[in-house]
């Protein structure tokens, strides 16, 4: 007897959306590094934390 596997929801066509950007923020006690990547290229910033 063959087993049948049922999915919770039927497969659908993929939506018209797609990822257009990805990024990361990394914080350490003395600086913050921010990087963003898009189809056009990548940008990044390193900033020092201000001590109060």
C-alpha positions as CSV (number, residue, x, y, z in Angstrom):
1,X,0.0,0.0,0.0
2,X,1.5,3.3,-1.1
3,X,1.6,6.1,1.5
4,X,0.2,9.5,0.6
5,X,1.9,12.7,1.9
6,X,-0.3,15.7,2.2
7,X,0.9,19.3,2.5
8,X,-0.6,21.7,4.9
9,X,-1.4,24.1,2.1
10,X,-1.2,23.5,-1.7
11,X,1.7,24.9,-3.6
12,X,1.1,28.3,-5.1
13,X,2.9,30.5,-7.6
14,X,5.6,32.6,-6.0
15,X,4.6,36.1,-5.2
16,X,5.8,39.0,-7.3
17,X,8.1,40.2,-4.4
18,X,11.8,39.6,-4.1
19,X,14.6,40.6,-1.8
20,X,16.1,43.9,-2.9
21,X,18.5,44.7,-0.1
22,X,20.2,42.9,2.8
23,X,22.2,44.4,5.6
24,X,23.8,43.8,9.0
25,X,24.6,45.9,12.0
26,X,27.4,44.8,14.3
27,X,27.9,46.6,17.6
28,X,30.9,46.3,19.9
29,X,31.6,48.4,23.0
30,X,33.7,51.0,21.0
31,X,32.1,51.0,17.5
32,X,29.2,50.1,15.3
33,X,29.6,48.6,11.8
34,X,26.7,48.9,9.4
35,X,26.7,47.3,5.9
36,X,23.9,47.3,3.3
37,X,24.0,45.4,0.0
38,X,21.7,46.0,-2.9
39,X,21.7,45.0,-6.6
40,X,23.5,48.3,-7.3
41,X,26.3,47.7,-4.9
42,X,27.4,47.8,-1.2
43,X,27.8,50.6,1.3
44,X,29.2,50.6,4.8
45,X,29.9,52.8,7.8
46,X,32.0,52.4,10.8
47,X,31.2,54.8,13.7
48,X,32.9,55.2,17.0
49,X,30.7,55.1,20.1
50,X,30.5,58.4,22.0
51,X,31.4,58.1,25.6
52,X,29.3,60.1,28.0
